[in-house]
Amino acid sequence: MTESFRRDGEYEQYENPHQGAQQHASSPVNPEWPPPPAQPPAAPPQPAAFASEGAGSYGGDGNGGGTALLTAPPAEPAAPAPKRRTRGPLALLAAVAIVAAAIGGGTAYGIQELTGNDTVASSSSTSTNVVPSSAKGTVSGVAKAVSPSIVEINATSNAGESTGSGVIITSDGEIITNNHVVSGASTIKVSTSDGKSYTAKVVGTDSKKDLALIKLENASGLTPATLGNSDGVQVGDQVVAIGSPEGLTGTVTSGIVSALNRDVTVSTDESQSQGQSQGGGSGQWPFEFGGQQFNGNTGSSTTTYKAIQTDASLNPGNSGGALIDMNGNIIGINSAMYSASSDSSTAGSAGLGFSIPINTVKSDLATLRAGGADN
């Protein structure tokens, strides 16, 4: 019986497609067959031979269709298939989005490690990039970007003439410098990097922090510097110093941050404040560190502040100038340097320079604009 049914589907030679089925029209149904489903299943793709045998009911209605269906397991209903196809791409997209979110935080770091690009400098005080990307990380790039914001200051007083440097912080001519550069000055002349000269007035001074704010007269369109965040500075960071040592306007030197939070003591005495002079005096700003005095006597009136130490070459005239990170942000105001000689003719940098952290400057700026802590 089973064999005869298995051979029924092979009788494709009949010209009448019902001829073979008629031989078994009265045959009893095999009780081992599975019962037909409530709904007819979707017909799976069939060869042309099966398609030509008609689409009769599942249990066999004498048209030969039942025998062909016995050769394969019943197909699943057609409705769920499109749903699976619809959910598949959406689920994949969701999975991709989740993975991207999970690794997103490390993408920039990975690219930086692979390319060597220090767009986001780990040692930088800020994410502001003053230096163009094509010159990032180079001393020349920093110098070109920041030099227009650095000035030379010549102050004249009864004690003589002193030369120092300053940093432009507003386009109309506000300039940060050291108090000892302008203390007691009767006249102040300022030269910008493009060779223009201005007269300046003292706005406010804070001798305890060795800071001063001056303002150029009739100035506009100047290039202000970008003030960074000195709390982000680390030992070993590359830095650039720009100033006017010995009247050499716009001198650029470079080095690293050698140490942080150095307790540097400087004089607040007006008679000592003219140490960085041309044509007289010691030629150096006296300071004290570790209980020892350098570059002359600091006098009886002194103040102490936490300084950034650098081996970038600083010389008399650099005071008030800028210490800059490799993104072009000002991280300190150069204020003191050590020299093995107290004679101005032989004085020179020994790679021990000190800068007032720029965060100290920013915290004192409102006081300076209001006239300073010394008023």
Beta strands, then each sheet from edge to edge (+ up, - down):
strand 1: 150-157
strand 2: 160-168
strand 3: 174-177
strand 4: 187-191
strand 5: 197-206
strand 6: 211-216
strand 7: 226-227
strand 8: 238-243
strand 9: 251-267
strand 10: 287-289
strand 11: 292-294
strand 12: 302-310
strand 13: 322-324
strand 14: 329-337
strand 15: 353-357
sheet 1: 1+ 2- 3+ 6- 5+ 4- 1+
sheet 2: 7+ 14+ 13- 8+ 9- 10+ 11-
sheet 3: 7+ 14+ 15- 12+
end
